[in-house]
Amino acid sequence: MKVDVLLGLQWGDEGKGKVVDVLTPKYDVIARFQGGPNAGHTLIFENQKYVLRSIPSGIFQGDKVNIIGNGVVLDPARFMEEAKSLEASGHELKDRLYISKKAHLILPTHRLLDAAYEQQKGSDKVGTTGRGIGPTYTDKVSRNGLRVGDISHNFEEKYNRLKQQHELLLKNLNFSYDLAEDEKEWLEGVAYLKEFNLIDSEHTVNQYLDKGKSVLCEGAQGTMLDIDFGSYPYVTSSNTVCSGACTGLGIAPRRIGEVYGIFKAYCTR
């Protein structure tokens, strides 16, 4: 079996979530492969509006497996807020949402760094969403990041070490902040994450394919926001094109099947 991929062809906001919702009944597995809570896939399910930022759009189909892949960056606090909102409206998540141990965590200090860097740029601002996604990918590439799997192994030590590095940067940027409340909520989110199935998603996805299961890879943002091929530097921090599904889920290029490109009649960004 091969995976199919759904992408935005502009600067995001093309209506990908709605199209995914139409396509999901045809698939066994829906997987997010890049981006973070800067995404916003809007769906109407049973006359109720939902905006999904980190959770795949197949979560409303009770018999589907949903995977957050290794290429995604995850904010435990925002994830907890999103997931508990879905659970409160009657959608059970814990038995059908799997999270990659290799997905990187957005720290509260990542969000602060995002704001500090944007402030330093003055009139040359990129227009970041301020959700800490850029600094998180920066730590990932520089091999300093925290991953979901780390929450089970010497987590406090790893977290404090990275937080101290960030606080030194914030001091050098002369950025004032109050971390206490955000950190408390974030640590609650980390504890909540432990209630989910934490997996090696690259093995899981390929095992599903080997068993003949159909997989839809759900992209976030849009092609023109790709870190390499978009309108740089006014882009996001991940690969939003089809190759992002390969690195963000651990899929070989030969296992890419159909690619659905979504666009609208006018451009916004």
C-alpha positions in Angstrom: 0.0 0.0 0.0 0.9 3.6 -0.5 0.0 6.7 1.5 -2.0 9.6 0.0 -1.1 13.2 0.9 -3.2 16.3 1.2 -1.5 19.6 0.9 -2.3 23.3 0.7 -1.1 24.9 -2.5 -1.0 28.5 -1.4 -0.2 30.3 2.0 -2.5 28.1 4.1 -6.2 28.7 4.9 -7.3 26.9 1.7 -9.9 24.7 3.5 -7.8 21.6 4.0 -9.6 20.5 7.1 -13.0 20.5 5.3 -11.5 18.4 2.5 -9.9 16.0 4.9 -13.2 15.5 6.6 -14.7 14.5 3.3 -11.9 12.1 2.5 -11.4 10.5 6.0 -14.2 7.9 5.6 -12.1 6.3 2.8 -9.0 5.8 5.0 -8.1 3.7 8.0 -5.4 6.0 9.3 -5.1 9.8 9.3 -1.6 11.3 10.2 -0.2 14.8 10.7 3.4 15.1 9.6 4.6 18.7 10.2 3.7 22.0 11.8 2.3 22.7 15.2 -0.5 24.7 16.8 -0.1 27.4 14.2 -2.4 25.2 12.0 -6.1 25.7 12.3 -8.3 23.1 10.5 -11.9 24.1 10.8 -14.6 21.4 10.6 -18.3 21.2 11.2 -19.3 17.9 12.8 -22.9 17.2 13.9 -23.7 20.9 13.5 -20.9 21.9 15.9 -17.8 23.8 14.8 -14.3 22.6 15.8 -10.9 24.0 15.1 -8.1 21.4 15.2 -4.6 22.7 15.7 -2.5 19.7 16.5 -4.9 16.7 16.4 -5.6 15.1 13.0 -8.9 15.8 11.4 -9.9 12.1 11.4 -10.6 12.2 15.1 -14.4 12.6 14.5 -14.6 9.2 12.7 -14.8 6.7 15.5 -13.1 3.8 13.7 -10.1 5.7 12.5 -6.5 5.7 13.9 -5.1 9.2 14.2 -1.3 9.8 14.4 0.7 12.9 15.3 4.0 12.2 13.5 7.6 12.9 14.4 7.7 16.0 12.2 5.1 17.8 14.3 6.0 20.1 17.2 3.6 19.8 20.1 2.8 22.3 22.9 1.5 20.1 25.8 -0.5 23.0 27.2 -2.3 23.8 24.0 -2.7 20.1 23.2 -4.3 19.5 26.5 -6.7 22.4 26.0 -7.7 21.1 22.5 -8.0 17.4 23.6 -10.0 18.1 26.7 -12.4 20.3 24.7 -13.0 17.4 22.3 -13.4 15.0 25.1 -15.9 17.3 26.8 -18.0 17.2 23.6 -18.1 13.4 23.6 -15.1 12.5 21.4 -13.0 9.8 23.1 -9.3 10.3 22.1 -7.1 8.1 24.1 -7.9 4.8 22.3 -7.5 6.3 18.8 -4.9 9.0 19.0 -1.2 8.0 18.8 1.6 10.4 19.3 5.2 10.0 18.1 7.9 9.8 20.8 10.1 11.7 18.3 7.8 14.7 18.0 9.5 17.8 19.6 8.0 19.7 22.5 7.3 23.4 22.4 8.4 24.9 25.8 6.9 28.0 27.4 10.3 29.6 26.8 10.1 28.8 23.1 7.0 31.1 22.9 8.8 33.8 24.8 11.8 33.5 22.4 9.4 33.7 19.5 8.1 37.0 20.8 11.6 38.3 21.7 13.0 37.6 18.2 10.1 39.2 16.5 10.4 42.3 18.7 14.1 42.5 17.8 13.3 42.6 14.1 11.4 45.8 14.3 9.9 46.8 10.9 11.4 43.6 9.4 9.0 41.3 11.3 8.2 38.0 9.7 4.7 37.9 11.2 5.1 34.8 13.4 2.0 33.4 15.1 4.0 33.6 18.4 3.4 30.0 19.3 7.0 29.1 19.7 7.2 27.0 16.5 10.3 28.5 14.9 12.4 28.4 18.1 11.3 24.8 18.6 12.4 23.7 15.2 15.6 25.7 15.7 16.4 23.6 18.8 15.5 20.4 16.9 18.0 21.1 14.1 20.7 22.3 16.6 20.2 19.0 18.5 19.1 20.7 21.7 15.4 20.0 21.7 13.1 18.0 24.0 11.0 15.3 22.4 7.8 13.6 23.6 9.7 10.5 24.5 11.9 12.5 26.9 9.0 12.9 29.3 9.7 9.3 30.5 13.4 9.7 30.9 15.2 12.2 33.2 12.7 14.8 32.0 13.0 17.3 34.8 16.8 17.5 34.3 16.5 17.9 30.5 13.8 20.4 30.8 15.6 22.6 33.4 18.8 22.5 31.3 17.0 23.7 28.2 15.0 26.3 30.1 18.2 27.8 31.5 19.6 28.1 28.0 16.5 29.9 26.9 16.4 32.2 29.9 20.0 33.3 29.1 19.0 34.1 25.5 16.0 36.1 26.8 18.2 38.0 29.2 20.6 38.9 26.3 17.6 40.0 24.3 16.5 42.3 27.2 13.1 40.7 27.1 11.0 40.8 30.3 8.5 38.0 31.1 6.7 36.1 33.8 7.0 32.4 33.3 5.3 31.0 36.4 1.7 30.6 35.2 2.5 29.3 31.7 5.0 26.9 33.1 2.5 25.5 35.5 -0.1 24.9 32.8 2.6 23.4 30.5 3.7 20.9 33.1 0.1 19.9 33.6 0.0 19.3 29.8 3.1 17.1 30.0 1.4 14.9 32.7 -1.7 14.7 30.5 0.4 13.6 27.5 1.5 10.5 29.5 -2.1 9.2 29.3 -1.8 8.7 25.5 -0.2 6.0 23.4 3.3 7.2 22.7 4.7 5.3 19.7 7.5 5.0 17.3 5.3 6.4 14.5 7.7 5.5 11.7 7.3 1.8 12.5 3.6 2.1 13.2 2.7 3.8 9.9 4.8 1.3 7.8 3.3 -1.6 9.6 -0.2 -0.4 8.8 0.8 -0.1 5.1 2.3 -3.6 5.1 -1.0 -4.8 6.5 -2.9 -3.2 3.5 -4.3 -0.3 5.6 -5.0 3.0 3.8 -3.3 6.1 5.2 -4.0 9.8 4.5 -1.2 12.3 5.4 -2.7 15.6 6.5 -0.5 18.7 5.7 -0.7 22.0 7.5 -0.1 25.5 6.3 0.6 25.6 2.5 3.2 25.1 -0.2 4.2 28.8 -0.3 5.0 28.7 3.4 7.5 25.9 2.9 10.8 26.6 4.7 12.8 25.8 1.5 10.4 26.5 -1.4 8.1 29.2 0.0 8.3 33.0 0.0 11.3 33.0 2.3 11.8 34.5 4.9 8.0 34.9 5.3 7.5 31.2 5.7 6.9 28.6 8.4 9.7 26.5 9.9 8.9 23.1 8.4 8.5 21.4 4.9 4.9 21.8 3.9 5.4 20.1 0.5 5.0 16.4 -0.2 8.5 15.5 0.9 7.6 16.6 4.4 5.4 13.5 4.7 8.4 11.3 4.1 10.6 12.9 6.8 7.7 13.7 9.1 6.3 10.2 9.2 9.2 8.0 8.2 7.8 7.0 4.8 9.9 6.1 1.8 9.3 8.3 -1.3 8.2 5.2 -3.3 5.3 4.8 -0.8 3.7 8.1 -1.8 0.6 7.5 -3.8 -2.0 10.2 -4.7 -1.3 13.8 -3.8 -4.3 16.1 -3.3 -3.6 19.8 -3.7 -6.1 22.3 -2.2 -6.4 25.9 -3.3 -9.0 28.6 -3.3 -10.0 31.2 -5.9 -8.2 34.0 -4.2 -5.0 34.3 -2.1 -4.7 35.3 1.5 -1.8 35.0 4.0 
